[in-house]
Amino acid sequence: MLYYLFEYINKVFSPPGFKIFRFLTFRSAIAAITGLFLSLYLGPRLIKILQKKQIGEAKKADGPKSHWSKAGTPTMGGIILILSVVIPVLLWADIKSIYIILILAGTIWLSGVGFLDDYLKVIRKFPNGLIARYKLLGQVIIGFIVGAVIYFSPQFHGVNTLTTVPFLKNVNFDFSILYIPAVIFIVTATSNAVNLTDGLDGLAIGVTTIVMLALAVISYVTGNAIYANYLNIIYLPGSGELTVFIAALIGASLGFLWFNTYPAQVFMGDTGSLALGGAFGILAVLIKKELLIPILGGIFFMETISVIVQRLYFKYTKKKYGEGRRIFKMAPIHHHFEMLGWPEPKIVVRFYIVAIILAIISLASFKIR
């Protein structure tokens, strides 16, 4: 909203200094600051409300015993995140941009799906929350909408089904008629992957912040004709506006991490994790970097694969030997390291280190070609 106000002031009065609000880098910086302060402001207040209403994490019998002491910690803190992202974006971004419309719609939609799941689990006391197929349906719907808009929109004409192939110069992959199913799969997979990663204090939000820092750089150069041409990547006019959204998300995430770091004062719940994962997937789709997801989101990928492998191996050995066996002591893999005796903060920091390395590799992929 302020973006249009300052544009009007510039056009009518042309006051000195106001032209700075046209610059994407400035608006991104101020969106990050706004998101950070909103998160720090809303955090204590929402935590107090959640505590008063006794909206806390339930005891997980299938989780590590060391986590039982976390029962009762306020959850649904994803509300802090979403408000601290949406408000700065509405203030500082061009909300008429198709990129901003799609990323906002996807993030809010998936946050709503996660909120419903948290509500049913924590407030209505349904053991499994939202039935899995309904949660999946919510993810599929937004994936279909995003995919269909990109596929049929004239703004993406000529590149709608293309994606950049990492490490290969001037090579793009064409999803062709499989584009919409591919987008549905990506959005569903990434939203669930971050949800699985959200098992240790500060883990999911910290890794997401690192991933978003890399995405901010990628979205900025993708929307800049000179940089895109220099790096031989698909140039998408207007996609740089996503940098404002990503910056707001980084600021909001840092503010939330203040309360979510070990020992956590609040958990984001599915309200936050599904939205963050979906935002990651949709951003990768919008800037045509879908094939970079397993590298940039390597931590999320590893967490998901560990669960899939564990379940498949358990079923296979149960069928073959009559008794299910496990590869990991517990899945997702962060719990495996807990069972090995690693302190929770050590696991989180080491995962951060791996995430930073993967982010650097992802950025380097644009030059090592």
Summary of the structure (lengths in Angstrom):
residues: 369
radius of gyration: 20.9
end to end distance: 40.7
largest distance: 79.6
contacts: 1306
relative contact order: 0.15
helix: 72%
strand: 2%
